[in-house]
Amino acid sequence: MVLLAYGPADRRAGDALLAMTLMRRRRKHRVSEFAATIPATYRAFDLLYVDGESYLCRSYPDRRARLEAVLPGDGEISSAGRIVTGDIDGITGTGFSDADLADLPRRLALRFPRFVRWRDEKSPGLATTAAEVAAIFRRRGCNDMESLSRMTNIEVAAILYEVADLLEIKGVRFKPQAYRRAAQAIETLPEDIGEIARKGSLDEVPGVGKSIAGKIREIVETGSLAYLSSLREELPEGVQHLTRLEGIGPKKAIALSRELGIRSVADLEAAAKAGRIRDLPGFAEKTEANILASIRVSKTAEERRLLGYILPIARDIERRLSSLPSVRRVSLAGSIRRRKETIGDVDILATSSRPEEVMEVFATLPGVSRVLARGMTKTSVVLATGVQVDLRVVEERHFGAALQYFTGSKEHNIAMRKLAIARNWRLNEYGLVDLSSGRTIAGEDEAGVYRALDLAWIEPELREDRGEVEAARAGTLPKLVGYDAIRGDLHVHTRWSEGTHSIEEMAEAARALGYEYIAICDHAEALHIARGLSPERLVDQVREIERINRAADDGFTVLSGTECNIGMDGNIDLPDSVLADLDVVVASVHSGFKQSEEEMTERVIAAMGNDHVTIIGHPTGRILLSREPYRIDLPAVFDAAAALGVAMEINAFPGRLDLSDVNARLACEHGVSFSLGSDAHNRKNLCSMEFGVATARRGWLTAADIVNTRPLSELPLILRS
């Protein structure tokens, strides 16, 4: 509660008297007189307990709603005013806007106000995090993890990844890889890592040993890691942020920090634009250009999220909303429904007989950190992951048209509206309307909108204005590969190299997904960072696979294979005598990304000339939101692949999706066949195949274009003769 003093006129105007005036009410005599001349009112801004029930662990929207419900509403006691805004720029660190601060002297008096000192030694990165605040609440007895901002698997993994980065910067051997393996295993776990920690089962998580398990428990319990803090203190501030940029390793990051005082990516960008980097030892003008290119990529990464990481979160929200009795229909929309490889905001549509209930539930969902705007038809929130989610509740009769409209893309919608305009119709989120009669032609059903315009149904993945409207009108749209069409995974790693599970464990997980086969493609020895297999170790693995297949009695088959490295000259890092005994040979570029376009093209084509190579893995080498594709003449590569019978991979790992949808369609036009591989490094990763299929669908591919939509007996292209 806050006690405010008013004069009679001031209270009506809403302007409080100065704080010193309020002190005049504190007296032993003439109390009634001063209470009348200086009325006071209470303004309640939060609620902690009601009727013995603690609200400490409830969300603020929940507490605020309960506060307003219990106040008498007589004017003497009321809720404090608040502003809900998405204008972050208009708010200072005090919580007051500039206008508020300018107006404060009229409404507020501070006794002996003064600044003590500036905290130049503190950076924004040292501010208390939501996780740390949650940890404080936990220590005080708030154990409602649904209500608190608990550490997600991705957040725990992020801390371990940073530890790995800092250890690598320090030059520590072996430990960085151990932390990365643990982080990778955690971020792909289907179970909550906090719950696993509370059960004492961290030792069952692949890649998590005794030491790292202790650190995970500390992270889950406190929201932070003392070991990470100590590592940060040992290194120049901001170095770890610099190393996340492509082309800046630990040595360069430290040099930039020490020589130029660079502490952030913004500092780095300014220095590069000013030409201050090129003169440093080990740097050059080209280095500056590469740094600026990397920064441009990183800025895009800040605005976008990987489909593979956001879709499960969006589906969970969709599931929670659909479980409400008042909700009839709910669907994802926008780019996430079109399955774009990266996502900005998440759009959700719903219909409900009680929209206010839906908005309340949505605004207070676990994982919501901020409510940007809240209304009866639209509410926008920001999740703890930083992703904005917008929910619209529409009328049932408009749902189909709204779903079509908000699914997009903008370009696809423009093409659709042109068709409507040609008939003197109007198409928007409310429906398809005949302007001459005012009659609604379609709107409740999305498919009905397309039918009314004499179009075949256009799958959401195709709605990018790349000829899909014309093909729908002509009846020539392809029958896209189905999400359930994949018979087996042709790119799987195990703990024999850098994976976290055994061959048997990966096979069992693949069986559970309904697959008929998987190909074990552990790295070859030239890729030392991935603990690649020597020819002798690979021979041992082939024997192990043969043993596993002999023991199987359900028809499931494990194929022997490798992901070998394409050398700078196009040679493969395994002898032909070993390759000849394998079922699948994936050849990939893992280094030398700065070769010229001509050199890289010749390199990959030379690799395809090896009679044993059956698949080119992640053909452009890109890492989404991190690394641009290397320069390569793809049409020339596709022509060679078609002529040689080598399949192009669509790598389904969320961070790759390589080939891209556009390049997959181009390759198909060149007569290339495709292989879909999850590039799974643990059991959970096998589920990434969905994103590879989504990419194939966006590339207009059919089941016939993809070799592993076929049963094992029909794989002549990739099996040894």
RAWO-V627153 format. One record per residue. D_FIRST is the distance of its C-alpha to the first C-alpha in whole Angstrom. Layout:
d_first->D_FIRST
d_first->D_FIRST
This chain:
d_first->0
d_first->4
d_first->7
d_first->10
d_first->13
d_first->16
d_first->20
d_first->21
d_first->23
d_first->20
d_first->17
d_first->20
d_first->21
d_first->17
d_first->18
d_first->15
d_first->17
d_first->17
d_first->15
d_first->18
d_first->18
d_first->15
d_first->17
d_first->19
d_first->17
d_first->18
d_first->21
d_first->23
d_first->25
d_first->25
d_first->22
d_first->22
d_first->24
d_first->21
d_first->19
d_first->21
d_first->22
d_first->18
d_first->16
d_first->12
d_first->10
d_first->6
d_first->6
d_first->4
d_first->6
d_first->8
d_first->9
d_first->11
d_first->13
d_first->14
d_first->17
d_first->18
d_first->18
d_first->17
d_first->16
d_first->16
d_first->19
d_first->19
d_first->19
d_first->16
d_first->18
d_first->18
d_first->14
d_first->13
d_first->16
d_first->15
d_first->11
d_first->13
d_first->16
d_first->14
d_first->12
d_first->14
d_first->15
d_first->16
d_first->14
d_first->12
d_first->9
d_first->10
d_first->9
d_first->9
d_first->12
d_first->14
d_first->18
d_first->20
d_first->23
d_first->26
d_first->27
d_first->26
d_first->28
d_first->26
d_first->23
d_first->23
d_first->22
d_first->19
d_first->18
d_first->19
d_first->22
d_first->25
d_first->24
d_first->21
d_first->22
d_first->24
d_first->22
d_first->19
d_first->21
d_first->21
d_first->18
d_first->16
d_first->18
d_first->18
d_first->20
d_first->23
d_first->22
d_first->25
d_first->26
d_first->27
d_first->30
d_first->31
d_first->31
d_first->34
d_first->35
d_first->32
d_first->33
d_first->30
d_first->32
d_first->31
d_first->27
d_first->25
d_first->26
d_first->24
d_first->27
d_first->26
d_first->22
d_first->23
d_first->26
d_first->23
d_first->21
d_first->25
d_first->25
d_first->22
d_first->24
d_first->23
d_first->26
d_first->26
d_first->28
d_first->27
d_first->24
d_first->24
d_first->25
d_first->29
d_first->32
d_first->34
d_first->38
d_first->38
d_first->35
d_first->37
d_first->40
d_first->39
d_first->38
d_first->42
d_first->44
d_first->42
d_first->43
d_first->47
d_first->47
d_first->46
d_first->49
d_first->51
d_first->50
d_first->51
d_first->54
d_first->54
d_first->56
d_first->55
d_first->52
d_first->50
d_first->52
d_first->51
d_first->47
d_first->48
d_first->50
d_first->47
d_first->45
d_first->47
d_first->47
d_first->43
d_first->43
d_first->45
d_first->44
d_first->44
d_first->42
d_first->38
d_first->39
d_first->36
d_first->37
d_first->41
d_first->39
d_first->38
d_first->41
d_first->43
d_first->45
d_first->45
d_first->48
d_first->49
d_first->48
d_first->51
d_first->51
d_first->48
d_first->50
d_first->48
d_first->47
d_first->45
d_first->44
d_first->42
d_first->41
d_first->39
d_first->38
d_first->36
d_first->35
d_first->34
d_first->32
d_first->30
d_first->30
d_first->32
d_first->36
d_first->37
d_first->40
d_first->39
d_first->37
d_first->40
d_first->43
d_first->40
d_first->41
d_first->45
d_first->45
d_first->44
d_first->41
d_first->41
d_first->45
d_first->44
d_first->43
d_first->46
d_first->48
d_first->46
d_first->48
d_first->52
d_first->55
d_first->52
d_first->53
d_first->52
d_first->55
d_first->54
d_first->50
d_first->51
d_first->53
d_first->51
d_first->48
d_first->50
d_first->53
d_first->50
d_first->47
d_first->46
d_first->42
d_first->41
d_first->43
d_first->42
d_first->44
d_first->47
d_first->47
d_first->47
d_first->50
d_first->52
d_first->52
d_first->53
d_first->56
d_first->55
d_first->55
d_first->59
d_first->60
d_first->59
d_first->61
d_first->61
d_first->60
d_first->61
d_first->61
d_first->61
d_first->58
d_first->56
d_first->57
d_first->56
d_first->53
d_first->52
d_first->53
d_first->51
d_first->48
d_first->48
d_first->48
d_first->45
d_first->43
d_first->44
d_first->43
d_first->40
d_first->39
d_first->41
d_first->41
d_first->44
d_first->45
d_first->46
d_first->42
d_first->40
d_first->42
d_first->41
d_first->37
d_first->38
d_first->40
d_first->37
d_first->35
d_first->38
d_first->39
d_first->35
d_first->35
d_first->38
d_first->37
d_first->35
d_first->37
d_first->36
d_first->38
d_first->41
d_first->42
d_first->40
d_first->42
d_first->42
d_first->43
d_first->43
d_first->45
d_first->44
d_first->46
d_first->49
d_first->49
d_first->49
d_first->49
d_first->46
d_first->42
d_first->40
d_first->37
d_first->38
d_first->38
d_first->38
d_first->39
d_first->38
d_first->39
d_first->37
d_first->37
d_first->33
d_first->32
d_first->28
d_first->28
d_first->30
d_first->28
d_first->25
d_first->27
d_first->28
d_first->25
d_first->24
d_first->27
d_first->28
d_first->28
d_first->26
d_first->24
d_first->23
d_first->23
d_first->25
d_first->25
d_first->25
d_first->27
d_first->29
d_first->32
d_first->31
d_first->29
d_first->29
d_first->28
d_first->28
d_first->29
d_first->29
d_first->33
d_first->32
d_first->34
d_first->32
d_first->33
d_first->33
d_first->33
d_first->35
d_first->36
d_first->39
d_first->41
d_first->44
d_first->46
d_first->45
d_first->44
d_first->48
d_first->48
d_first->44
d_first->45
d_first->48
d_first->46
d_first->44
d_first->46
d_first->48
d_first->49
d_first->49
d_first->53
d_first->54
d_first->52
d_first->53
d_first->57
d_first->56
d_first->55
d_first->58
d_first->60
d_first->58
d_first->59
d_first->62
d_first->62
d_first->60
d_first->57
d_first->54
d_first->52
d_first->48
d_first->45
d_first->46
d_first->49
d_first->53
d_first->54
d_first->57
d_first->57
d_first->60
d_first->59
d_first->55
d_first->56
d_first->54
d_first->56
d_first->54
d_first->50
d_first->49
d_first->51
d_first->51
d_first->55
d_first->56
d_first->55
d_first->57
d_first->60
d_first->60
d_first->60
d_first->63
d_first->62
d_first->62
d_first->59
d_first->57
d_first->55
d_first->52
d_first->53
d_first->56
d_first->54
d_first->54
d_first->57
d_first->59
d_first->62
d_first->60
d_first->61
d_first->64
d_first->65
d_first->63
d_first->65
d_first->68
d_first->68
d_first->68
d_first->65
d_first->65
d_first->64
d_first->61
d_first->61
d_first->59
d_first->56
d_first->58
d_first->62
d_first->62
d_first->64
d_first->63
d_first->62
d_first->64
d_first->62
d_first->60
d_first->60
d_first->60
d_first->59
d_first->63
d_first->61
d_first->58
d_first->56
d_first->54
d_first->56
d_first->60
d_first->63
d_first->62
d_first->59
d_first->59
d_first->61
d_first->60
d_first->57
d_first->59
d_first->60
d_first->57
d_first->57
d_first->60
d_first->62
d_first->66
d_first->66
d_first->64
d_first->66
d_first->65
d_first->65
d_first->64
d_first->64
d_first->67
d_first->68
d_first->68
d_first->64
d_first->63
d_first->60
d_first->60
d_first->62
d_first->65
d_first->68
d_first->71
d_first->74
d_first->75
d_first->71
d_first->71
d_first->74
d_first->73
d_first->70
d_first->72
d_first->74
d_first->71
d_first->70
d_first->74
d_first->73
d_first->70
d_first->72
d_first->74
d_first->72
d_first->70
d_first->71
d_first->69
d_first->71
d_first->68
d_first->69
d_first->68
d_first->69
d_first->70
d_first->69
d_first->68
d_first->66
d_first->68
d_first->67
d_first->69
d_first->71
d_first->71
d_first->74
d_first->74
d_first->75
d_first->73
d_first->72
d_first->74
d_first->78
d_first->79
d_first->81
d_first->77
d_first->76
d_first->79
d_first->78
d_first->74
d_first->73
d_first->71
d_first->70
d_first->67
d_first->68
d_first->65
d_first->64
d_first->62
d_first->63
d_first->65
d_first->62
d_first->63
d_first->67
d_first->68
d_first->68
d_first->72
d_first->72
d_first->69
d_first->71
d_first->74
d_first->72
d_first->71
d_first->74
d_first->76
d_first->74
d_first->74
d_first->78
d_first->78
d_first->79
d_first->77
d_first->73
d_first->72
d_first->69
d_first->67
d_first->63
d_first->60
d_first->63
d_first->61
d_first->59
d_first->56
d_first->52
d_first->50
d_first->47
d_first->49
d_first->53
d_first->55
d_first->58
d_first->61
d_first->64
d_first->66
d_first->69
d_first->67
d_first->70
d_first->73
d_first->71
d_first->71
d_first->74
d_first->75
d_first->73
d_first->75
d_first->78
d_first->78
d_first->76
d_first->73
d_first->69
d_first->66
d_first->63
d_first->60
d_first->58
d_first->55
d_first->53
d_first->49
d_first->50
d_first->53
d_first->54
d_first->57
d_first->60
d_first->57
d_first->57
d_first->59
d_first->62
d_first->62
d_first->63
d_first->66
d_first->67
d_first->68
d_first->70
d_first->72
d_first->73
d_first->71
d_first->70
d_first->66
d_first->65
d_first->61
d_first->60
d_first->56
d_first->57
d_first->55
d_first->55
d_first->53
d_first->53
d_first->50
d_first->51
d_first->54
d_first->52
d_first->51
d_first->55
d_first->53
d_first->52
d_first->55
d_first->56
d_first->54
d_first->55
d_first->59
d_first->58
d_first->56
d_first->60
d_first->62
d_first->63
d_first->65
d_first->65
d_first->69
d_first->68
d_first->66
d_first->68
d_first->66
d_first->66
d_first->69
d_first->70
d_first->71
d_first->75
d_first->75
d_first->73
d_first->77
d_first->75
d_first->73
d_first->75
d_first->78
d_first->81
